């Protein structure tokens, strides 16, 4: 009987505590992301799909947590972070706000630009 009641009343798990960075830590994090991102784009020699980019960033960071990181959410967070950091070379092009949709490229290298039609 208790099992039946547990189906209707789930336990509330509190969210993990918020993580705050100092200004210096934030700057270092953005520098690390731009280094990793530009290296991934140069290795690919072309625009990198956002999901592939997110997977490769996770491989480079090697998270050691017991919980897996959901790739679509991580890729969407990377898309928003790259867009907001306004780096002079590392850019993201996304035609929509759907999670995981877009390409990461090097703005100073025309070989890595995503193809745009004349329309």
N, CA, C and O atoms as a Tinker XYZ file with bonds, in Angstrom:
   476  protein
     1  N      0.808000   -1.188000    0.000000    73     2
     2  CA     0.000000    0.000000    0.000000    64     1     3
     3  C      0.861000    1.266000    0.000000    63     2     4     5
     4  O      0.536000    2.257000   -0.653000    81     3
     5  N      1.963000    1.207000    0.746000    73     3     6
     6  CA     2.854000    2.368000    0.797000    64     5     7
     7  C      3.447000    2.661000   -0.578000    63     6     8     9
     8  O      3.642000    3.822000   -0.938000    81     7
     9  N      3.730000    1.629000   -1.331000    73     7    10
    10  CA     4.288000    1.814000   -2.663000    64     9    11
    11  C      3.313000    2.563000   -3.571000    63    10    12    13
    12  O      3.724000    3.393000   -4.382000    81    11
    13  N      2.056000    2.273000   -3.434000    73    11    14
    14  CA     1.049000    2.948000   -4.245000    64    13    15
    15  C      1.005000    4.433000   -3.888000    63    14    16    17
    16  O      0.919000    5.277000   -4.780000    81    15
    17  N      1.061000    4.758000   -2.615000    73    15    18
    18  CA     1.032000    6.160000   -2.198000    64    17    19
    19  C      2.294000    6.899000   -2.623000    63    18    20    21
    20  O      2.248000    8.105000   -2.866000    81    19
    21  N      3.416000    6.200000   -2.716000    73    19    22
    22  CA     4.665000    6.835000   -3.154000    64    21    23
    23  C      4.595000    7.262000   -4.623000    63    22    24    25
    24  O      5.305000    8.179000   -5.036000    81    23
    25  N      3.754000    6.610000   -5.401000    73    23    26
    26  CA     3.607000    6.999000   -6.795000    64    25    27
    27  C      3.020000    8.397000   -6.929000    63    26    28    29
    28  O      3.362000    9.139000   -7.850000    81    27
    29  N      2.137000    8.748000   -6.009000    73    27    30
    30  CA     1.453000   10.033000   -6.089000    64    29    31
    31  C      2.178000   11.155000   -5.349000    63    30    32    33
    32  O      1.956000   12.330000   -5.641000    81    31
    33  N      3.025000   10.811000   -4.412000    73    31    34
    34  CA     3.746000   11.806000   -3.618000    64    33    35
    35  C      5.244000   11.553000   -3.750000    63    34    36    37
    36  O      5.810000   10.692000   -3.075000    81    35
    37  N      5.853000   12.301000   -4.611000    73    35    38
    38  CA     7.300000   12.147000   -4.791000    64    37    39
    39  C      8.033000   13.022000   -3.791000    63    38    40    41
    40  O      7.546000   14.069000   -3.363000    81    39
    41  N      9.195000   12.566000   -3.444000    73    39    42
    42  CA    10.008000   13.331000   -2.504000    64    41    43
    43  C     10.591000   14.544000   -3.217000    63    42    44    45
    44  O     11.021000   14.466000   -4.368000    81    43
    45  N     10.595000   15.639000   -2.521000    73    43    46
    46  CA    11.166000   16.860000   -3.062000    64    45    47
    47  C     12.666000   16.865000   -2.794000    63    46    48    49
    48  O     13.110000   16.798000   -1.647000    81    47
    49  N     13.433000   16.947000   -3.873000    73    47    50
    50  CA    14.877000   17.039000   -3.730000    64    49    51
    51  C     15.278000   18.480000   -3.981000    63    50    52    53
    52  O     14.966000   19.032000   -5.036000    81    51
    53  N     15.960000   19.095000   -3.039000    73    51    54
    54  CA    16.343000   20.494000   -3.239000    64    53    55
    55  C     17.366000   20.615000   -4.362000    63    54    56    57
    56  O     18.188000   19.719000   -4.553000    81    55
    57  N     17.320000   21.714000   -5.101000    73    55    58
    58  CA    18.304000   21.899000   -6.172000    64    57    59
    59  C     19.695000   22.074000   -5.583000    63    58    60    61
    60  O     19.833000   22.456000   -4.421000    81    59
    61  N     20.723000   21.798000   -6.372000    73    59    62
    62  CA    22.077000   21.993000   -5.856000    64    61    63
    63  C     22.326000   23.466000   -5.567000    63    62    64    65
    64  O     21.696000   24.332000   -6.174000    81    63
    65  N     23.227000   23.752000   -4.656000    73    63    66
    66  CA    23.474000   25.164000   -4.327000    64    65    67
    67  C     24.050000   25.918000   -5.529000    63    66    68    69
    68  O     24.758000   25.350000   -6.360000    81    67
    69  N     23.734000   27.191000   -5.595000    73    67    70
    70  CA    24.214000   28.029000   -6.699000    64    69    71
    71  C     25.731000   28.186000   -6.606000    63    70    72    73
    72  O     26.303000   28.223000   -5.516000    81    71
    73  N     26.354000   28.275000   -7.754000    73    71    74
    74  CA    27.803000   28.380000   -7.834000    64    73    75
    75  C     28.152000   29.759000   -8.365000    63    74    76    77
    76  O     27.741000   30.113000   -9.470000    81    75
    77  N     28.892000   30.532000   -7.615000    73    75    78
    78  CA    29.250000   31.887000   -8.017000    64    77    79
    79  C     30.752000   31.973000   -8.268000    63    78    80    81
    80  O     31.552000   31.366000   -7.556000    81    79
    81  N     31.116000   32.734000   -9.290000    73    79    82
    82  CA    32.512000   32.939000   -9.638000    64    81    83
    83  C     32.911000   34.381000   -9.357000    63    82    84    85
    84  O     32.105000   35.303000   -9.482000    81    83
    85  N     34.160000   34.553000   -8.980000    73    83    86
    86  CA    34.685000   35.910000   -8.856000    64    85    87
    87  C     34.947000   36.441000  -10.268000    63    86    88    89
    88  O     34.898000   35.685000  -11.238000    81    87
    89  N     35.221000   37.721000  -10.377000    73    87    90
    90  CA    35.483000   38.317000  -11.690000    64    89    91
    91  C     36.726000   37.708000  -12.329000    63    90    92    93
    92  O     36.756000   37.486000  -13.540000    81    91
    93  N     37.752000   37.436000  -11.523000    73    91    94
    94  CA    38.979000   36.835000  -12.051000    64    93    95
    95  C     38.730000   35.391000  -12.509000    63    94    96    97
    96  O     39.230000   34.979000  -13.555000    81    95
    97  N     37.963000   34.629000  -11.734000    73    95    98
    98  CA    37.638000   33.257000  -12.130000    64    97    99
    99  C     36.801000   33.250000  -13.408000    63    98   100   101
   100  O     36.992000   32.388000  -14.266000    81    99
   101  N     35.889000   34.190000  -13.541000    73    99   102
   102  CA    35.046000   34.283000  -14.739000    64   101   103
   103  C     35.901000   34.580000  -15.966000    63   102   104   105
   104  O     35.702000   33.978000  -17.021000    81   103
   105  N     36.852000   35.505000  -15.832000    73   103   106
   106  CA    37.750000   35.841000  -16.934000    64   105   107
   107  C     38.595000   34.629000  -17.332000    63   106   108   109
   108  O     38.775000   34.366000  -18.521000    81   107
   109  N     39.115000   33.889000  -16.342000    73   107   110
   110  CA    39.919000   32.705000  -16.628000    64   109   111
   111  C     39.087000   31.622000  -17.315000    63   110   112   113
   112  O     39.573000   30.937000  -18.215000    81   111
   113  N     37.844000   31.473000  -16.891000    73   111   114
   114  CA    36.957000   30.490000  -17.503000    64   113   115
   115  C     36.676000   30.824000  -18.965000    63   114   116   117
   116  O     36.681000   29.934000  -19.815000    81   115
   117  N     36.433000   32.095000  -19.261000    73   115   118
   118  CA    36.190000   32.508000  -20.641000    64   117   119
   119  C     37.439000   32.328000  -21.504000    63   118   120   121
   120  O     37.329000   31.937000  -22.666000    81   119
   121  N     38.615000   32.604000  -20.957000    73   119   122
   122  CA    39.862000   32.397000  -21.702000    64   121   123
   123  C     40.071000   30.913000  -22.009000    63   122   124   125
   124  O     40.473000   30.553000  -23.116000    81   123
   125  N     39.797000   30.059000  -21.026000    73   123   126
   126  CA    39.936000   28.612000  -21.229000    64   125   127
   127  C     38.962000   28.122000  -22.296000    63   126   128   129
   128  O     39.336000   27.329000  -23.161000    81   127
   129  N     37.723000   28.585000  -22.240000    73   127   130
   130  CA    36.731000   28.185000  -23.233000    64   129   131
   131  C     37.122000   28.650000  -24.630000    63   130   132   133
   132  O     36.955000   27.908000  -25.598000    81   131
   133  N     37.640000   29.867000  -24.746000    73   131   134
   134  CA    38.031000   30.349000  -26.067000    64   133   135
   135  C     39.224000   29.570000  -26.606000    63   134   136   137
   136  O     39.273000   29.286000  -27.803000    81   135
   137  N     40.191000   29.216000  -25.753000    73   135   138
   138  CA    41.325000   28.392000  -26.191000    64   137   139
   139  C     40.859000   27.031000  -26.691000    63   138   140   141
   140  O     41.230000   26.597000  -27.781000    81   139
   141  N     40.041000   26.365000  -25.881000    73   139   142
   142  CA    39.535000   25.031000  -26.256000    64   141   143
   143  C     38.692000   25.125000  -27.523000    63   142   144   145
   144  O     38.832000   24.295000  -28.421000    81   143
   145  N     37.821000   26.126000  -27.603000    73   143   146
   146  CA    36.943000   26.276000  -28.755000    64   145   147
   147  C     37.693000   26.532000  -30.043000    63   146   148   149
   148  O     37.395000   25.917000  -31.068000    81   147
   149  N     38.660000   27.430000  -30.007000    73   147   150
   150  CA    39.432000   27.724000  -31.216000    64   149   151
   151  C     40.265000   26.521000  -31.651000    63   150   152   153
   152  O     40.449000   26.293000  -32.847000    81   151
   153  N     40.763000   25.760000  -30.697000    73   151   154
   154  CA    41.519000   24.557000  -31.036000    64   153   155
   155  C     40.620000   23.518000  -31.705000    63   154   156   157
   156  O     41.030000   22.872000  -32.670000    81   155
   157  N     39.404000   23.356000  -31.201000    73   155   158
   158  CA    38.458000   22.398000  -31.786000    64   157   159
   159  C     38.090000   22.816000  -33.210000    63   158   160   161
   160  O     38.041000   21.975000  -34.109000    81   159
   161  N     37.832000   24.108000  -33.421000    73   159   162
   162  CA    37.460000   24.598000  -34.751000    64   161   163
   163  C     38.628000   24.438000  -35.728000    63   162   164   165
   164  O     38.421000   24.064000  -36.882000    81   163
   165  N     39.848000   24.718000  -35.274000    73   163   166
   166  CA    40.995000   24.578000  -36.179000    64   165   167
   167  C     41.283000   23.119000  -36.503000    63   166   168   169
   168  O     41.724000   22.812000  -37.611000    81   167
   169  N     41.042000   22.211000  -35.555000    73   167   170
   170  CA    41.223000   20.781000  -35.833000    64   169   171
   171  C     40.198000   20.288000  -36.840000    63   170   172   173
   172  O     40.498000   19.429000  -37.670000    81   171
   173  N     39.002000   20.825000  -36.770000    73   171   174
   174  CA    37.925000   20.394000  -37.663000    64   173   175
   175  C     38.061000   20.993000  -39.057000    63   174   176   177
   176  O     37.552000   20.430000  -40.026000    81   175
   177  N     38.744000   22.132000  -39.165000    73   175   178
   178  CA    38.967000   22.834000  -40.433000    64   177   179
   179  C     37.665000   23.235000  -41.113000    63   178   180   181
   180  O     37.550000   23.189000  -42.337000    81   179
   181  N     36.717000   23.616000  -40.328000    73   179   182
   182  CA    35.424000   24.033000  -40.852000    64   181   183
   183  C     34.484000   24.327000  -39.708000    63   182   184   185
   184  O     34.873000   24.202000  -38.546000    81   183
   185  N     33.254000   24.716000  -40.006000    73   183   186
   186  CA    32.302000   24.969000  -38.925000    64   185   187
   187  C     31.970000   23.673000  -38.193000    63   186   188   189
   188  O     31.814000   22.624000  -38.818000    81   187
   189  N     31.865000   23.747000  -36.880000    73   187   190
   190  CA    31.607000   22.569000  -36.057000    64   189   191
   191  C     30.154000   22.615000  -35.588000    63   190   192   193
   192  O     29.738000   23.602000  -34.983000    81   191
   193  N     29.370000   21.557000  -35.859000    73   191   194
   194  CA    28.003000   21.533000  -35.326000    64   193   195
   195  C     28.026000   21.659000  -33.806000    63   194   196   197
   196  O     28.926000   21.142000  -33.144000    81   195
   197  N     27.049000   22.337000  -33.273000    73   195   198
   198  CA    27.036000   22.669000  -31.851000    64   197   199
   199  C     27.063000   21.439000  -30.951000    63   198   200   201
   200  O     27.759000   21.438000  -29.936000    81   199
   201  N     26.323000   20.397000  -31.302000    73   199   202
   202  CA    26.324000   19.186000  -30.469000    64   201   203
   203  C     27.701000   18.528000  -30.476000    63   202   204   205
   204  O     28.164000   18.058000  -29.437000    81   203
   205  N     28.353000   18.488000  -31.625000    73   203   206
   206  CA    29.700000   17.932000  -31.710000    64   205   207
   207  C     30.673000   18.792000  -30.917000    63   206   208   209
   208  O     31.552000   18.276000  -30.227000    81   207
   209  N     30.510000   20.101000  -31.019000    73   207   210
   210  CA    31.363000   21.015000  -30.269000    64   209   211
   211  C     31.205000   20.787000  -28.769000    63   210   212   213
   212  O     32.196000   20.720000  -28.042000    81   211
   213  N     29.960000   20.668000  -28.304000    73   211   214
   214  CA    29.713000   20.428000  -26.883000    64   213   215
   215  C     30.314000   19.120000  -26.405000    63   214   216   217
   216  O     30.888000   19.058000  -25.318000    81   215
   217  N     30.186000   18.068000  -27.215000    73   215   218
   218  CA    30.759000   16.770000  -26.843000    64   217   219
   219  C     32.275000   16.857000  -26.735000    63   218   220   221
   220  O     32.872000   16.308000  -25.809000    81   219
   221  N     32.894000   17.550000  -27.685000    73   219   222
   222  CA    34.354000   17.655000  -27.682000    64   221   223
   223  C     34.859000   18.542000  -26.543000    63   222   224   225
   224  O     35.937000   18.293000  -26.003000    81   223
   225  N     34.102000   19.567000  -26.172000    73   223   226
   226  CA    34.480000   20.384000  -25.014000    64   225   227
   227  C     34.391000   19.546000  -23.749000    63   226   228   229
   228  O     35.268000   19.627000  -22.889000    81   227
   229  N     33.343000   18.746000  -23.628000    73   227   230
   230  CA    33.229000   17.866000  -22.463000    64   229   231
   231  C     34.370000   16.860000  -22.405000    63   230   232   233
   232  O     34.878000   16.561000  -21.324000    81   231
   233  N     34.775000   16.339000  -23.551000    73   231   234
   234  CA    35.901000   15.406000  -23.573000    64   233   235
   235  C     37.176000   16.093000  -23.103000    63   234   236   237
   236  O     37.981000   15.484000  -22.398000    81   235
   237  N     37.369000   17.347000  -23.483000    73   235   238
   238  CA    38.576000   18.081000  -23.077000    64   237   239
   239  C     38.542000   18.421000  -21.586000    63   238   240   241
   240  O     39.573000   18.387000  -20.913000    81   239
   241  N     37.375000   18.744000  -21.084000    73   239   242
   242  CA    37.267000   19.113000  -19.669000    64   241   243
   243  C     37.292000   17.903000  -18.751000    63   242   244   245
   244  O     37.647000   18.026000  -17.578000    81   243
   245  N     36.923000   16.746000  -19.262000    73   243   246
   246  CA    36.902000   15.492000  -18.502000    64   245   247
   247  C     36.214000   15.653000  -17.144000    63   246   248   249
   248  O     36.876000   15.612000  -16.107000    81   247
   249  N     34.888000   15.838000  -17.145000    73   247   250
   250  CA    34.208000   15.982000  -15.856000    64   249   251
   251  C     34.289000   14.698000  -15.050000    63   250   252   253
   252  O     34.122000   13.604000  -15.589000    81   251
   253  N     34.542000   14.834000  -13.780000    73   251   254
   254  CA    34.714000   13.666000  -12.916000    64   253   255
   255  C     33.518000   13.439000  -11.992000    63   254   256   257
   256  O     33.625000   12.701000  -11.012000    81   255
   257  N     32.410000   14.051000  -12.290000    73   255   258
   258  CA    31.236000   13.870000  -11.449000    64   257   259
   259  C     30.573000   12.531000  -11.756000    63   258   260   261
   260  O     30.721000   11.985000  -12.849000    81   259
   261  N     29.853000   12.023000  -10.791000    73   259   262
   262  CA    29.176000   10.739000  -10.968000    64   261   263
   263  C     27.926000   10.885000  -11.838000    63   262   264   265
   264  O     27.451000    9.906000  -12.414000    81   263
   265  N     27.400000   12.098000  -11.934000    73   263   266
   266  CA    26.211000   12.321000  -12.744000    64   265   267
   267  C     26.627000   12.749000  -14.149000    63   266   268   269
   268  O     27.458000   13.645000  -14.296000    81   267
   269  N     26.065000   12.128000  -15.177000    73   267   270
   270  CA    26.415000   12.538000  -16.541000    64   269   271
   271  C     25.837000   13.924000  -16.861000    63   270   272   273
   272  O     24.782000   14.306000  -16.355000    81   271
   273  N     26.536000   14.645000  -17.693000    73   271   274
   274  CA    26.095000   15.977000  -18.110000    64   273   275
   275  C     25.216000   15.804000  -19.345000    63   274   276   277
   276  O     25.664000   15.199000  -20.320000    81   275
   277  N     23.974000   16.312000  -19.344000    73   275   278
   278  CA    23.125000   16.189000  -20.530000    64   277   279
   279  C     23.676000   17.055000  -21.662000    63   278   280   281
   280  O     23.747000   18.278000  -21.543000    81   279
   281  N     24.064000   16.409000  -22.756000    73   279   282
   282  CA    24.733000   17.091000  -23.865000    64   281   283
   283  C     23.894000   18.198000  -24.505000    63   282   284   285
   284  O     24.442000   19.271000  -24.759000    81   283
   285  N     22.593000   18.006000  -24.785000    73   283   286
   286  CA    21.837000   19.109000  -25.401000    64   285   287
   287  C     21.796000   20.370000  -24.533000    63   286   288   289
   288  O     21.906000   21.481000  -25.051000    81   287
   289  N     21.643000   20.205000  -23.237000    73   287   290
   290  CA    21.610000   21.375000  -22.354000    64   289   291
   291  C     22.984000   22.032000  -22.265000    63   290   292   293
   292  O     23.087000   23.259000  -22.240000    81   291
   293  N     24.053000   21.207000  -22.215000    73   291   294
   294  CA    25.400000   21.741000  -22.154000    64   293   295
   295  C     25.724000   22.505000  -23.437000    63   294   296   297
   296  O     26.307000   23.587000  -23.385000    81   295
   297  N     25.345000   21.940000  -24.593000    73   295   298
   298  CA    25.599000   22.609000  -25.870000    64   297   299
   299  C     24.822000   23.920000  -25.958000    63   298   300   301
   300  O     25.337000   24.906000  -26.485000    81   299
   301  N     23.598000   23.945000  -25.452000    73   299   302
   302  CA    22.810000   25.170000  -25.463000    64   301   303
   303  C     23.433000   26.219000  -24.538000    63   302   304   305
   304  O     23.440000   27.406000  -24.862000    81   303
   305  N     23.950000   25.787000  -23.399000    73   303   306
   306  CA    24.634000   26.712000  -22.494000    64   305   307
   307  C     25.890000   27.281000  -23.151000    63   306   308   309
   308  O     26.192000   28.465000  -23.002000    81   307
   309  N     26.625000   26.429000  -23.884000    73   307   310
   310  CA    27.802000   26.911000  -24.605000    64   309   311
   311  C     27.413000   27.926000  -25.674000    63   310   312   313
   312  O     28.096000   28.933000  -25.859000    81   311
   313  N     26.314000   27.661000  -26.377000    73   311   314
   314  CA    25.856000   28.584000  -27.415000    64   313   315
   315  C     25.569000   29.954000  -26.817000    63   314   316   317
   316  O     25.983000   30.974000  -27.369000    81   315
   317  N     24.876000   29.983000  -25.715000    73   315   318
   318  CA    24.547000   31.264000  -25.083000    64   317   319
   319  C     25.792000   31.950000  -24.516000    63   318   320   321
   320  O     25.909000   33.174000  -24.579000    81   319
   321  N     26.714000   31.169000  -23.968000    73   319   322
   322  CA    27.930000   31.736000  -23.401000    64   321   323
   323  C     28.826000   32.329000  -24.485000    63   322   324   325
   324  O     29.367000   33.421000  -24.312000    81   323
   325  N     28.988000   31.620000  -25.597000    73   323   326
   326  CA    29.818000   32.129000  -26.696000    64   325   327
   327  C     29.187000   33.378000  -27.294000    63   326   328   329
   328  O     29.892000   34.322000  -27.652000    81   327
   329  N     27.882000   33.386000  -27.402000    73   327   330
   330  CA    27.186000   34.561000  -27.923000    64   329   331
   331  C     27.371000   35.767000  -27.008000    63   330   332   333
   332  O     27.591000   36.883000  -27.477000    81   331
   333  N     27.279000   35.532000  -25.686000    73   331   334
   334  CA    27.360000   36.631000  -24.720000    64   333   335
   335  C     28.783000   37.123000  -24.483000    63   334   336   337
   336  O     28.973000   38.285000  -24.122000    81   335
   337  N     29.784000   36.274000  -24.675000    73   335   338
   338  CA    31.150000   36.706000  -24.373000    64   337   339
   339  C     31.727000   37.595000  -25.469000    63   338   340   341
   340  O     32.729000   38.272000  -25.236000    81   339
   341  N     31.129000   37.615000  -26.650000    73   339   342
   342  CA    31.519000   38.499000  -27.750000    64   341   343
   343  C     33.022000   38.436000  -28.016000    63   342   344   345
   344  O     33.706000   39.459000  -28.042000    81   343
   345  N     33.522000   37.215000  -28.214000    73   343   346
   346  CA    34.933000   36.992000  -28.522000    64   345   347
   347  C     35.212000   37.503000  -29.928000    63   346   348   349
   348  O     34.331000   37.459000  -30.787000    81   347
   349  N     36.431000   37.989000  -30.173000    73   347   350
   350  CA    36.725000   38.539000  -31.495000    64   349   351
   351  C     36.860000   37.471000  -32.570000    63   350   352   353
   352  O     36.706000   37.786000  -33.750000    81   351
   353  N     37.144000   36.208000  -32.207000    73   351   354
   354  CA    37.283000   35.161000  -33.218000    64   353   355
   355  C     36.283000   34.022000  -33.052000    63   354   356   357
   356  O     35.712000   33.570000  -34.045000    81   355
   357  N     36.055000   33.547000  -31.840000    73   355   358
   358  CA    35.157000   32.412000  -31.618000    64   357   359
   359  C     33.709000   32.902000  -31.669000    63   358   360   361
   360  O     33.298000   33.734000  -30.860000    81   359
   361  N     32.948000   32.378000  -32.622000    73   359   362
   362  CA    31.555000   32.810000  -32.799000    64   361   363
   363  C     30.655000   31.606000  -32.972000    63   362   364   365
   364  O     31.109000   30.505000  -33.283000    81   363
   365  N     29.370000   31.835000  -32.763000    73   363   366
   366  CA    28.368000   30.799000  -32.974000    64   365   367
   367  C     27.290000   31.376000  -33.883000    63   366   368   369
   368  O     26.875000   32.524000  -33.724000    81   367
   369  N     26.840000   30.553000  -34.849000    73   367   370
   370  CA    25.737000   30.948000  -35.719000    64   369   371
   371  C     24.610000   29.951000  -35.503000    63   370   372   373
   372  O     24.790000   28.746000  -35.674000    81   371
   373  N     23.464000   30.459000  -35.131000    73   371   374
   374  CA    22.314000   29.609000  -34.890000    64   373   375
   375  C     21.079000   30.282000  -35.462000    63   374   376   377
   376  O     20.741000   31.398000  -35.065000    81   375
   377  N     20.399000   29.614000  -36.394000    73   375   378
   378  CA    19.211000   30.221000  -36.992000    64   377   379
   379  C     17.999000   30.231000  -36.059000    63   378   380   381
   380  O     17.002000   30.897000  -36.340000    81   379
   381  N     18.086000   29.493000  -34.951000    73   379   382
   382  CA    16.954000   29.436000  -34.024000    64   381   383
   383  C     17.471000   29.277000  -32.603000    63   382   384   385
   384  O     18.670000   29.119000  -32.373000    81   383
   385  N     16.552000   29.323000  -31.666000    73   383   386
   386  CA    16.918000   29.140000  -30.262000    64   385   387
   387  C     16.671000   27.712000  -29.787000    63   386   388   389
   388  O     16.646000   27.459000  -28.582000    81   387
   389  N     16.489000   26.781000  -30.714000    73   387   390
   390  CA    16.310000   25.391000  -30.319000    64   389   391
   391  C     17.590000   24.868000  -29.679000    63   390   392   393
   392  O     18.679000   25.219000  -30.132000    81   391
   393  N     17.495000   24.049000  -28.651000    73   391   394
   394  CA    18.703000   23.520000  -28.002000    64   393   395
   395  C     19.520000   22.651000  -28.952000    63   394   396   397
   396  O     18.982000   21.784000  -29.641000    81   395
   397  N     20.816000   22.897000  -28.977000    73   395   398
   398  CA    21.723000   22.084000  -29.771000    64   397   399
   399  C     21.793000   22.418000  -31.238000    63   398   400   401
   400  O     22.463000   21.706000  -31.987000    81   399
   401  N     21.127000   23.481000  -31.692000    73   399   402
   402  CA    21.114000   23.834000  -33.105000    64   401   403
   403  C     22.085000   24.988000  -33.338000    63   402   404   405
   404  O     21.991000   26.024000  -32.680000    81   403
   405  N     23.009000   24.814000  -34.264000    73   403   406
   406  CA    23.927000   25.885000  -34.607000    64   405   407
   407  C     25.303000   25.363000  -34.975000    63   406   408   409
   408  O     25.562000   24.160000  -34.941000    81   407
   409  N     26.175000   26.288000  -35.326000    73   407   410
   410  CA    27.552000   25.980000  -35.701000    64   409   411
   411  C     28.491000   26.930000  -34.971000    63   410   412   413
   412  O     28.164000   28.097000  -34.753000    81   411
   413  N     29.655000   26.424000  -34.598000    73   411   414
   414  CA    30.696000   27.233000  -33.983000    64   413   415
   415  C     31.803000   27.391000  -35.019000    63   414   416   417
   416  O     32.187000   26.419000  -35.671000    81   415
   417  N     32.320000   28.615000  -35.175000    73   415   418
   418  CA    33.331000   28.863000  -36.194000    64   417   419
   419  C     34.287000   29.956000  -35.740000    63   418   420   421
   420  O     34.048000   30.638000  -34.743000    81   419
   421  N     35.379000   30.111000  -36.491000    73   419   422
   422  CA    36.372000   31.138000  -36.244000    64   421   423
   423  C     36.066000   32.302000  -37.185000    63   422   424   425
   424  O     36.136000   32.144000  -38.404000    81   423
   425  N     35.730000   33.457000  -36.637000    73   423   426
   426  CA    35.317000   34.599000  -37.460000    64   425   427
   427  C     36.457000   35.159000  -38.296000    63   426   428   429
   428  O     36.205000   35.791000  -39.323000    81   427
   429  N     37.692000   34.948000  -37.890000    73   427   430
   430  CA    38.814000   35.492000  -38.652000    64   429   431
   431  C     39.314000   34.547000  -39.739000    63   430   432   433
   432  O     40.200000   34.919000  -40.509000    81   431
   433  N     38.773000   33.344000  -39.821000    73   431   434
   434  CA    39.193000   32.365000  -40.827000    64   433   435
   435  C     38.007000   32.029000  -41.732000    63   434   436   437
   436  O     37.105000   31.312000  -41.298000    81   435
   437  N     37.974000   32.521000  -42.975000    73   435   438
   438  CA    36.827000   32.268000  -43.869000    64   437   439
   439  C     36.611000   30.793000  -44.186000    63   438   440   441
   440  O     35.508000   30.408000  -44.574000    81   439
   441  N     37.640000   29.954000  -44.030000    73   439   442
   442  CA    37.475000   28.524000  -44.301000    64   441   443
   443  C     36.552000   27.850000  -43.291000    63   442   444   445
   444  O     35.973000   26.802000  -43.576000    81   443
   445  N     36.417000   28.450000  -42.112000    73   443   446
   446  CA    35.585000   27.834000  -41.074000    64   445   447
   447  C     34.193000   28.436000  -41.013000    63   446   448   449
   448  O     33.392000   28.024000  -40.174000    81   447
   449  N     33.878000   29.393000  -41.869000    73   447   450
   450  CA    32.559000   30.018000  -41.823000    64   449   451
   451  C     31.490000   29.029000  -42.303000    63   450   452   453
   452  O     31.727000   28.263000  -43.237000    81   451
   453  N     30.318000   29.046000  -41.665000    73   451   454
   454  CA    29.212000   28.239000  -42.170000    64   453   455
   455  C     28.771000   28.763000  -43.532000    63   454   456   457
   456  O     28.884000   29.960000  -43.795000    81   455
   457  N     28.287000   27.912000  -44.376000    73   455   458
   458  CA    27.850000   28.291000  -45.728000    64   457   459
   459  C     26.544000   29.073000  -45.611000    63   458   460   461
   460  O     25.611000   28.655000  -44.925000    81   459
   461  N     26.501000   30.183000  -46.276000    73   459   462
   462  CA    25.276000   30.992000  -46.303000    64   461   463
   463  C     24.805000   31.060000  -47.743000    63   462   464   465
   464  O     25.607000   31.214000  -48.664000    81   463
   465  N     23.525000   30.947000  -47.925000    73   463   466
   466  CA    22.967000   31.042000  -49.286000    64   465   467
   467  C     22.812000   32.499000  -49.662000    63   466   468   469
   468  O     22.922000   33.381000  -48.810000    81   467
   469  N     22.560000   32.752000  -50.919000    73   467   470
   470  CA    22.399000   34.125000  -51.397000    64   469   471
   471  C     21.010000   34.676000  -51.140000    63   470   472   473
   472  O     20.743000   35.836000  -51.454000    81   471
   473  N     20.134000   33.886000  -50.587000    73   471   474
   474  CA    18.757000   34.347000  -50.332000    64   473   475
   475  C     18.669000   35.226000  -49.167000    63   474   476
   476  O     17.582000   35.693000  -48.826000    81   475
